[in-house]
């Protein structure tokens, strides 16, 4: 999803000056743009510091780039929840919403406090396996990563029997239970990532190529906890996870965040984590098992869990602190039905600054240090989405006539920690969920030029796609599903928490068939982003980005909300969708 990375060349003000400048802008008069805010300007103007940048009412590349440059600058330190970078981020967002004339979206505040527990595992931790009586030590980061969600500073697992449970799935409606006939209470379960049938490419199992929620690592740990396991280890493989071991290592090292147990009823394991594919292959080989054969066996109906002649021990020490982070919520009241709202959302958080780690050489021009770059700037993931909802908010704020329904702009925290900010919002909504017409999610927007198509992640889910299709037709673009449904992107972004609650959700972005280079160029750019920038310090703003396609995407997503905000339609999930029942329950009239 990115062109080849280039160093940033545009100087920026300090973060403090940027926020101050944005606050000054909020008090400045500005000539409104033409009434139809859906019209767009695709050519970026020369970059300027925030205090000098005149934001337009139309969605345009220059404004989008300005937001991303600021949010993804080294001054914002990778936007880690609970850090100084969070403070700079949320203050910037509040200032922008105030400048547009949007109201606070949480009573009289733009902020919604999200309680969190910060857990930092000691990376000197090792996991010891007794394999046929012989000790084997696995190193943190190289061989495995582990963590705890208990909030306890020390958690011990001592001599816990290992059991291989296939894909770790218990799905009654699929007539599938990897835990059938085995008691894993107090034991350590070992399992594959993704769905049964993935590695054997069996299209008759689950949803074939498309990953279901059962394939996600979050589900697997939850189910292991429900089964009473003491610990759970997922065997990593790049195809099954859709990312390499370096992403696992980067995501699981350093501070990890969670909701307090009282705010999250889902079961929790004392210890959970991953082991590398090489380690798993060697371990299973020494135990008389063949990893490739297990991939095949675990993907067939009737698979039975396999007790392994090995035990796991770990003394996991962690630094624990109770903190809070913030969702940012802004509101534009509807002129006729203000109690009904369409939500545009994006997550503002990223992975922060991993000081002390090696990183890629070279910083942007605003960097204050030399040497390896350890700041995970998160320009695409997800300063791009946040800049997108700011641009759409600007367009709605200048729209004439104003929308009939309200618009809510929600920038959530803790997405990188398991969609926690959106989970908290759904449990504590500022607009009741049965008054929330739809959610439109922006995450990791493509910046690779115009495309002939749009990708709808989870294509075939809801009636929101009918509206998007009409808008896309006007752009002479076609809609299609994501190219790699096996990667499970539908379950890896914040709209999923709304979907589980029944609220129709749309997650769409630019497609693969580029005007300049076709499908081959589009796929090449996606692979380049995945391999070279995703969850790495190299995810930085690049002045060479092609933003004309991005502007088209934002226009299309704005267009969906404009239709919904101007009529009385209540879209539903398509018949047969897993979330339709939840929506029907949500919208049912209260019992008398």
C-alpha positions in Angstrom: 0.0 0.0 0.0 3.0 2.3 -0.1 5.4 3.5 -2.7 9.1 3.0 -1.9 9.9 4.8 1.3 11.8 8.1 1.0 13.0 10.3 3.8 10.9 13.2 4.9 12.2 16.6 3.7 9.6 19.1 5.0 10.6 20.8 8.3 8.0 20.8 11.0 7.4 22.9 14.1 7.8 21.4 17.5 4.8 19.5 18.7 4.1 22.2 21.3 4.1 24.8 18.6 1.9 22.7 16.4 -0.8 22.3 19.0 -0.6 26.0 19.9 -0.9 26.9 16.2 -3.9 24.7 15.8 -5.5 26.3 18.8 -4.9 29.7 17.2 -6.4 28.5 14.0 -9.6 27.5 15.8 -10.2 31.1 16.6 -9.5 32.4 13.1 -12.3 33.3 10.6 -12.2 31.3 7.4 -14.0 31.9 4.2 -16.2 28.8 3.6 -15.5 26.8 0.4 -18.2 26.1 -2.2 -21.3 24.5 -0.8 -20.7 21.0 -2.2 -17.9 19.9 0.1 -17.7 16.6 -1.8 -15.7 18.3 -4.6 -12.0 17.7 -4.1 -8.6 19.1 -4.9 -6.1 16.3 -5.6 -2.9 18.3 -6.0 -1.0 19.1 -2.7 0.0 22.6 -2.1 3.5 23.4 -0.8 3.9 22.0 2.7 3.6 24.5 5.5 3.8 24.4 9.3 0.4 24.0 10.9 0.2 27.6 12.0 0.5 28.8 8.4 -1.6 26.2 6.7 -5.0 27.3 5.5 -7.4 24.4 5.6 -9.9 24.1 2.9 -13.5 23.0 3.3 -13.2 20.5 0.5 -11.4 17.1 1.0 -8.0 17.7 -0.5 -4.5 16.2 -0.6 -2.7 19.2 0.9 -4.8 19.2 4.1 -4.6 15.4 4.4 -0.8 15.5 4.1 -0.5 18.3 6.7 -2.4 16.3 9.2 -0.4 13.1 8.6 3.0 15.0 8.7 2.1 16.3 12.2 0.6 13.2 13.6 3.3 10.9 12.3 6.2 13.3 13.2 8.9 12.3 15.5 7.7 14.9 17.9 4.6 12.7 18.5 6.8 9.8 19.4 4.8 7.1 17.8 1.5 8.0 19.6 1.8 5.4 22.3 -1.2 5.4 24.7 -0.2 6.9 28.1 2.8 8.7 26.7 3.7 12.3 26.0 2.8 11.4 22.4 -0.7 10.7 23.4 -1.1 14.1 25.0 0.2 15.8 21.9 -2.1 13.7 19.7 -5.4 14.2 21.6 -4.7 18.0 22.0 -4.1 18.3 18.3 -7.3 16.5 17.5 -9.4 18.6 19.9 -7.9 21.7 18.4 -8.8 20.6 14.9 -12.4 19.8 15.8 -12.7 23.1 17.6 -11.4 24.9 14.6 -14.1 23.3 12.5 -16.8 24.3 14.9 -17.6 20.8 16.0 -19.1 20.2 19.5 -17.6 18.0 22.2 -19.0 14.5 21.6 -18.9 13.2 25.2 -21.1 15.6 27.2 -19.1 18.8 27.5 -15.8 17.1 26.7 -14.0 16.0 23.6 -12.4 13.2 25.5 -13.6 9.8 26.8 -11.3 8.3 29.4 -10.5 4.7 28.8 -9.1 2.9 31.9 -6.1 0.7 31.1 -3.6 -1.5 32.7 -0.1 -1.2 31.4 2.0 -4.4 31.5 5.6 -4.5 30.5 7.1 -8.0 30.5 10.7 -8.4 31.5 12.4 -9.3 28.2 15.0 -11.3 30.1 12.2 -13.8 30.7 12.8 -17.3 29.3 10.4 -20.1 28.7 11.8 -23.5 29.8 10.6 -26.6 28.1 11.3 -30.1 29.5 11.4 -32.3 26.4 11.5 -35.9 27.3 13.2 -34.9 30.5 15.8 -32.6 28.9 15.6 -28.8 29.5 15.4 -26.4 26.6 15.4 -22.7 27.1 13.5 -20.4 24.7 14.6 -16.8 24.5 12.2 -13.8 24.6 11.9 -12.1 21.2 14.1 -14.7 19.3 12.2 -17.9 20.0 9.0 -16.8 21.7 7.1 -13.9 23.2 4.8 -14.1 26.2 2.8 -11.8 28.3 0.0 -11.7 30.9 -3.4 -10.0 31.0 -3.8 -10.7 34.7 -2.5 -7.4 36.0 -0.1 -9.3 38.3 3.6 -8.4 38.6 4.6 -12.0 38.7 3.0 -15.1 37.2 4.5 -18.5 37.4 3.8 -21.6 35.3 5.6 -24.6 36.7 5.8 -28.0 34.9 2.6 -27.5 32.9 1.9 -30.4 30.5 1.9 -29.4 26.8 -1.1 -30.4 24.7 -1.4 -29.7 21.0 -5.0 -28.7 20.2 -4.8 -28.1 16.5 -6.3 -24.7 15.7 -7.7 -24.2 19.2 -11.3 -23.8 17.9 -14.6 -24.7 19.6 -17.3 -23.9 17.1 -20.6 -25.8 17.7 -22.3 -24.4 14.6 -19.5 -25.7 12.5 -19.6 -29.0 14.3 -15.9 -28.5 15.2 -14.3 -28.8 18.7 -10.5 -29.1 19.0 -10.9 -29.5 22.7 -13.3 -32.5 22.5 -12.2 -35.4 24.7 -9.3 -33.6 26.4 -9.0 -31.9 29.7 -6.6 -28.9 29.5 -7.2 -27.5 32.9 -3.8 -26.2 34.3 -2.0 -27.2 31.1 -0.3 -25.3 28.3 -2.0 -25.6 24.9 -0.1 -25.2 21.7 -2.0 -24.4 18.5 -2.0 -23.0 15.0 -3.1 -19.5 13.9 -5.9 -19.1 11.3 -8.9 -21.4 10.7 -9.0 -25.1 10.3 -8.5 -25.9 6.7 -6.2 -22.9 6.0 -2.9 -24.7 5.7 -4.6 -27.6 3.8 -6.5 -25.2 1.6 -9.8 -27.0 2.2 -12.5 -24.6 0.9 -15.2 -26.8 2.5 -14.2 -25.8 6.1 -15.6 -22.7 7.8 -15.6 -19.9 5.2 -13.0 -21.4 2.9 -10.3 -18.9 2.1 -11.8 -16.1 4.2 -10.6 -16.0 7.8 -13.4 -16.1 10.5 -13.1 -14.8 14.0 -12.1 -18.3 15.0 -8.8 -17.8 13.1 -7.8 -14.7 15.1 -5.3 -15.1 17.9 -7.5 -13.1 20.2 -10.2 -15.7 20.0 -7.8 -18.6 20.5 -6.5 -17.2 23.8 -10.1 -16.5 24.9 -11.2 -20.0 24.2 -8.1 -21.5 25.9 -9.0 -19.5 29.0 -12.6 -20.8 28.8 -11.2 -24.3 28.7 -9.2 -23.7 31.9 -5.7 -23.7 30.4 -2.8 -22.3 32.4 -1.0 -21.0 29.3 -1.4 -20.9 25.6 1.2 -20.7 22.8 0.4 -20.0 19.1 2.8 -21.4 16.5 3.6 -18.6 14.2 3.7 -18.9 10.4 3.8 -15.9 8.1 1.1 -17.1 5.7 -1.3 -18.0 8.5 -0.8 -14.9 10.5 -0.4 -12.7 7.4 2.7 -11.0 8.9 6.3 -12.1 9.8 7.9 -12.9 13.1 9.3 -9.4 13.4 5.7 -8.0 13.6 4.9 -10.4 16.4 8.1 -9.4 18.2 7.6 -5.7 17.8 3.9 -5.9 18.8 4.5 -8.0 21.9 7.6 -6.3 23.2 7.5 -3.2 25.4 4.4 -1.9 27.2 1.2 -3.8 26.5 -2.2 -2.4 27.4 -5.4 -3.9 28.5 -8.8 -2.9 29.9 -9.1 -3.6 33.7 -10.7 -7.0 34.2 -13.8 -5.3 35.7 -14.4 -3.5 32.4 -13.9 -6.6 30.2 -15.8 -9.8 31.1 -13.9 -12.0 28.7 -11.8 -14.8 30.3 -8.1 -14.3 30.6 -5.1 -16.6 30.6 -2.2 -16.3 33.2 0.3 -16.5 30.3 -0.2 -16.3 26.6 2.1 -15.8 23.6 3.7 -17.1 20.5 6.6 -19.4 19.5 8.4 -19.2 16.2 7.8 -21.7 13.5 11.4 -22.9 13.6 11.2 -23.5 17.3 7.9 -25.4 16.9 9.2 -27.5 14.1 12.3 -28.6 16.1 10.2 -29.1 19.3 7.6 -31.3 17.6 10.3 -33.2 15.7 12.0 -34.1 18.9 8.7 -35.3 20.2 8.1 -37.6 17.2 5.7 -35.2 15.4 6.0 -33.6 12.0 4.8 -30.0 11.7 3.8 -30.3 8.1 1.8 -33.4 8.8 0.1 -31.8 11.8 -1.0 -28.9 9.6 -2.8 -31.5 7.4 -4.2 -33.6 10.3 -5.5 -30.6 12.3 -7.4 -29.4 9.3 -9.6 -32.5 9.0 -12.8 -33.2 10.8 -12.4 -35.6 13.8 -8.9 -34.3 14.7 -8.1 -35.2 18.3 -5.8 -33.2 20.6 -2.3 -34.7 21.1 -0.7 -34.7 24.6 3.0 -34.0 24.1 5.8 -35.5 26.2 6.9 -32.0 27.3 6.3 -29.6 30.2 6.5 -25.8 30.2 7.7 -23.5 33.0 8.1 -19.8 33.1 8.5 -17.2 35.8 7.1 -14.1 34.1 7.8 -10.8 35.9 6.2 -7.6 34.6 5.9 -4.0 35.5 2.3 -3.2 36.2 0.7 0.3 36.3 -2.8 1.4 36.2 -3.3 4.3 33.8 -5.8 5.7 31.4 -5.9 6.7 27.8 -8.5 8.7 25.8 -10.8 8.4 22.9 -11.5 11.7 21.2 -15.1 12.3 20.2 -16.5 15.3 18.3 -20.1 15.9 17.2 -21.9 17.8 14.4 -25.5 18.0 15.3 -28.1 17.1 12.7 -30.6 19.8 11.7 -33.7 17.6 11.8 -32.9 14.3 13.7 -30.0 15.1 16.0 -30.5 12.1 18.2 -29.6 9.8 15.3 -25.9 9.6 14.3 -23.5 8.2 11.7 -20.1 7.5 13.2 -16.8 8.0 11.3 -13.9 6.4 13.2 -10.2 5.7 13.1 -7.6 4.7 15.7 -5.0 7.3 16.6 -2.6 5.1 18.6 0.5 3.3 17.3 3.5 1.5 18.9 5.5 4.4 20.3 9.2 4.8 20.8 11.1 1.5 21.4 14.2 3.3 22.8 17.1 0.9 23.2 16.2 -1.3 20.2 18.0 -1.3 16.9 16.0 0.3 14.1 16.4 1.3 10.5 18.9 4.1 9.9 17.7 7.5 9.1 15.0 9.8 10.5 12.8 12.4 9.1 14.0 16.0 8.9 12.3 16.8 12.2 14.3 14.2 14.2 16.4 15.3 17.1 18.7 12.3 17.2 21.0 10.4 15.0 21.6 6.7 14.7 19.0 3.9 14.5 15.4 5.0 14.3 13.3 3.5 17.1 10.2 5.6 16.7 7.2 3.7 15.2 5.6 6.8 13.6 2.6 5.0 12.2 2.0 7.3 9.2 -0.1 4.8 7.3 -1.2 2.9 10.4 -3.0 5.0 11.3 -2.3 8.7 11.0 -3.8 8.2 7.5 -7.2 7.2 8.9 -7.2 9.9 11.5 -6.4 12.5 8.8 -9.1 11.0 6.8 -11.9 11.5 9.4 -10.6 15.0 10.0 -11.0 15.7 6.2 -14.5 14.2 6.2 -15.4 16.2 9.3 -14.2 19.4 7.6 -16.4 18.6 4.6 -19.5 17.9 6.7 -18.9 21.1 8.7 -19.1 23.2 5.5 -21.9 21.2 3.8 -24.9 23.1 2.6 -27.6 22.3 3.4 -26.4 20.8 6.7 -27.0 17.1 7.4 -30.3 16.1 8.9 -28.7 13.5 11.1 -25.8 14.0 13.5 -22.3 13.0 12.6 -19.9 11.6 15.3 -16.2 11.6 14.7 -14.5 9.1 16.9 -10.7 8.7 17.2 -10.1 5.7 19.4 -7.1 4.6 21.4 -5.6 1.2 22.1 -6.4 -0.4 18.7 -2.9 -1.9 18.6 -3.6 -3.5 21.9 -6.6 -5.5 20.8 -9.2 -2.9 19.7 -9.6 -1.8 23.4 -10.6 1.9 22.8 -13.5 0.9 20.5 -14.5 -1.9 22.8 -14.8 0.6 25.7 -16.7 3.0 23.6 -19.2 0.3 22.5 -19.7 -0.5 26.2 -20.1 3.2 27.0 -21.4 4.9 23.9 -22.1 8.6 23.8 -24.8 8.0 21.3 -27.0 5.0 22.1 -26.1 2.1 19.8 -29.8 1.8 18.7 -29.6 5.4 17.6 -26.3 4.8 15.7 -27.2 4.4 12.1 -23.9 3.1 10.8 -20.2 3.1 11.5 -17.6 3.9 8.8 -14.1 2.9 9.7 -10.8 4.3 8.2 -7.7 2.3 8.8 -4.4 2.3 6.9 -5.5 4.2 3.8 -3.7 3.5 0.6 -1.6 6.3 -0.8 -0.5 4.7 -4.1 -2.6 6.6 -6.7 -6.0 6.3 -8.3 -7.5 2.9 -8.7 -10.3 1.5 -10.9 -11.8 -0.3 -7.9 -12.4 -0.1 -4.1 -11.8 -2.8 -1.6 -14.5 -3.6 0.9 -13.1 -5.6 3.7 -15.7 -8.2 4.6 -17.4 -7.7 1.3 -21.0 -8.9 1.2 -21.8 -7.9 4.8 -24.3 -5.1 4.9 -26.6 -2.7 3.0 -24.0 0.0 3.4 -22.3 -1.5 0.4 -25.4 -0.7 -1.7 -24.9 3.0 -0.9 -21.1 2.8 -1.5 -21.7 1.0 -4.8 -23.9 3.9 -6.1 -21.2 6.4 -5.0 -18.4 4.3 -6.6 -20.4 4.0 -9.8 -20.3 7.7 -10.0 -16.5 7.5 -9.8 -16.5 4.8 -12.4 -15.1 2.3 -9.9 -16.1 -1.2 -8.9 -16.3 -2.8 -5.5 -14.8 -6.1 -4.6 -13.6 -8.1 -1.5 -10.1 -7.9 -0.1 -7.5 -9.8 -2.1 -6.4 -11.8 0.9 -9.6 -12.7 2.9 -7.5 -15.4 4.7 -5.7 -12.6 6.5 -8.7 -11.7 8.6 -8.5 -8.0 8.3 -12.2 -7.7 9.1 -11.5 -8.8 12.7 -8.4 -6.6 13.1 -9.9 -3.1 13.1 -12.2 -1.2 15.4 -15.4 -1.5 13.4 -15.5 -5.1 14.6 -16.6 -4.2 18.1 -19.6 -2.2 16.6 -20.4 -5.1 14.3 -20.5 -7.6 17.3 -23.0 -5.3 18.9 -25.1 -5.3 15.7 -24.4 -1.8 14.3 -23.9 -2.0 10.5 -20.2 -1.2 9.8 -18.3 -0.4 6.6 -14.6 -0.8 6.2 -13.5 0.2 2.7 -10.5 1.8 1.1 -8.7 2.1 -2.3 -8.3 -1.0 -4.5 -5.6 -2.8 -6.3 -6.2 -2.1 -9.9 -4.2 1.2 -10.3 -4.7 3.5 -13.2 -1.0 3.7 -13.4 0.3 0.1 -13.5 -2.8 -2.0 -13.0 -3.2 -4.9 -10.5 0.4 -5.8 -10.7 1.5 -2.4 -9.4 -1.2 -2.4 -6.7 -0.2 -5.8 -5.4 3.5 -4.9 -5.5 2.8 -1.7 -3.4 0.8 -3.7 -0.9 3.6 -6.3 -0.5 6.2 -3.5 -0.1 4.2 -1.9 2.7 3.6 -5.2 4.5 7.2 -6.3 4.3 9.0 -3.0 4.8 6.8 -0.7 6.8 3.9 -2.4 8.6 4.6 -2.1 12.3 8.1 -0.9 11.7 9.9 2.5 12.2 9.9 2.9 8.4 6.1 3.7 8.4 6.8 7.4 8.0 5.3 10.3 6.0 6.7 10.4 2.5 6.4 13.5 0.3 6.3 11.2 -2.8 3.0 9.6 -1.8 0.4 9.7 -4.6 -2.7 11.2 -2.9 -5.1 11.6 -5.8 -6.5 8.1 -5.2 -6.7 8.8 -1.5 -8.8 11.9 -2.1 -11.2 9.8 -4.3 -11.5 7.2 -1.4 -12.3 9.9 1.1 -14.9 11.4 -1.3 -16.5 8.0 -1.6 -16.7 7.4 2.1 -18.0 11.0 2.7 -20.6 10.3 0.1 -21.9 7.3 2.0 -22.4 9.3 5.1 -23.9 12.2 3.2 -26.6 9.9 1.9 -27.4 8.4 5.3 -27.3 11.8 7.0 -29.8 13.2 4.5 -32.5 10.5 4.7 -34.3 8.2 7.1 -32.8 4.9 6.0 -31.7 2.4 8.7 -29.4 -0.1 6.9 -29.1 -3.6 8.1 -26.7 -6.5 7.7 -27.5 -8.7 4.7 -29.7 -11.7 5.3 -27.6 -14.6 6.6 -24.8 -12.4 8.0 -23.6 -13.4 11.4 -24.3 -9.9 12.9 -27.9 -9.5 11.6 -29.4 -11.2 14.7 -27.5 -8.8 17.0 -28.8 -5.8 14.9 -32.4 -7.0 15.0 -32.2 -7.5 18.8 -30.6 -4.0 19.2 -33.3 -2.3 17.1 -36.2 -4.2 18.6 -38.8 -2.1 20.4 -38.5 -2.4 24.2 -40.8 -5.0 25.8 -44.0 -3.6 27.4 
